[in-house]
Amino acid sequence: MNSTLPSLAAHETRADHASAIVHIHALSKTYRVHERPAGLGASLVSLVRRTFKEVRAVSDVTFDIQPGEIVGFLGPNGAGKTTTLKMLAGLLHPTSGDATVMGFSPWRRETDYLRSISLVMGNRNQLNWDIPAMDSFLVNQVIYQIPKREFRETLDELVELLDLGDLLTKPVRGLSLGERMKCELAAALLHRPKVLFLDEPTLGVDVTMQGRIRRFVGDYNRRTGATVLLTSHYMADVTALCKRVVVIHRGRLLYDGDLEALADRIMPFKVIRLDVQEQAAAERLALYGEAVEVTGLKASLRVPRADTPAIVGRILAEVPVLDLTVEDPPIEDVIDLLFNATDSDGSAQS
Amino acid sequence: MNTAPARSWTRYLRMLAVFYRTSIQADMEYRVDFFARVIASLLGLLTTVGSLAIAYGYTDNLKGWTFAQAMVLLAVYYLMDGLIEMFVGPNMRQITSQVREGTLDFILLKPVNAQFMASFRLLNIWRAANALVGLGLSVYTISRLSVTMGWAQAIAFALTLLAGMAIVYAFWLVLVTLTFWFVRVDNIEQIVWQAFETGRYPVEIYPGWLRGTLTYLIPVVFIITVPATALAGRLSGPMLAASLIVAALLVALASAFWRFGLRSYTGASA
């Protein structure tokens, strides 16, 4: 099964290293976790004698980000995405390796650095629940020393882009999850950060709100030229926003490059969906490619990417077809295949 | 964004103002709490005054303290308790829960001194109840002691109160910093309060070993006895200086420990 997969270079070499706004070089983070077996007896023992296990959360990760880029940062749960973001936002020191953002070492937490970045975490809130979001915004205005006029301008822009309207004057406690996320985003952007780290910004919100937040991130990036590093479990977020993706798995970098090129490499085929006139025709389709699904008068076929035009031509000439569409394989499947391949490879062991 | 940053102390004052304003605003959601506090405070006061009255029923003088003087001590105890619960307690408790929930990250992300923001983010306005009861009792007991309150005396009293608060803050901060290593330390707060409560009575009534502990190891004396002495107009200059020096030293030590803890929290010391 592995032989069908083209081998992946650890990461692509990028010529424009010098112009990058984010440099990450051989970045690694090892956590020392307290290990405790289950059971009361073991718990009592661990009170006196603690055993520790080293967990490599991030291992030798290297990549650059250009100013104004939106990069999708992908990987399954526990891959090391959040740990990497936290190091870049200055919340964690790396165990080894280095990173600079706008020329700063993030973990020094210099005032000038913190003033030009933001980290949004979809599963945590910075807004005070007991007061309206607007009051928390005013606190941020003072903290970030945003001049009054600039604050008003940015706020107006955010209210318009995110459609905040009267949400700002209600206590945050009373807002829906999606509404709260919009306010969280606004709070994180009032100081106009030049680099934005988004960790699952659409987590748990409904599809409409996901679309809205996604469009907002794209708009914000276009308007301000901010650089964005985004993690998400929703591939729709990534396909809509990111031309380039960085994929990590078990702390190691698996892929860095074009999202489309990734699909080409991992799943070098297209999916042809057909509606046919008669049952017999549907059954004959297996001759043209790998039949993924045949139900009644509907069928879908998997065909090699390069041969797609020729095969479509032959089908149209030889089979009575009502409708035909050609699609890329779903990106979820691509990513899934990539992770599974690495797992069975045994090449990325902890 | 490129405007010249305001002078740092005015900037921090402005932050303090906005922190307290939003905090009071949030507290308005829980106004019933205030009356409950006043009642609890008065009840607590009654039982303590009662036990003091019983003790003084047998003697006019308890190890050099008259009943009126002991009442001053009690008044300062209530005042200090109220001030600490207003300014220090809410923040220290918040740090513990923020470490557990991971929201301390939001403080570390801000371009301000993390210790400042963690320590002064909140103010519990309803806890002013205890402070008010304490203040009222202070005024009343002072009037009964027939001491006249001059400016110097008032300033000395305010300074010793501040020093006392700073000492409690320093101890609490050290205990809270332990959260960086041992996430669950909810009950450490009890250590602070148990020590603090001993200050309700004149330190002289305790046996020698405990008195030593309360003076030198946990300087409870500086938290209540010294401000009470200042209020009664009997504070000496050296004692005032000692109180301020001890407070400054302890805050500096606690601050260093906090920075050390933070380094461990972010993995800088690993």
Interface residues (C-beta under 8 A of the other chain):
Chain A: K29 Y31 R32 K86 A89 G90 L91 L92 H93 T95 W107 R109 T111 D112 Y113 L114 R115 I117 S118 L119 M121 R124 N125 Q126 N128 D130 I131 D135 S136 L138 V139 V142 I143 Y144 Q145 I146 P147 E150 P171 H191 R192
Chain B: M1 T3 P5 A6 R11 R14 M15 V18 F19 T22 Q25 A26 D27 E29 E101 G102 T103 D105 F106 L108 L109 K110 P111 V112 M117 T266 G267 A268 A270
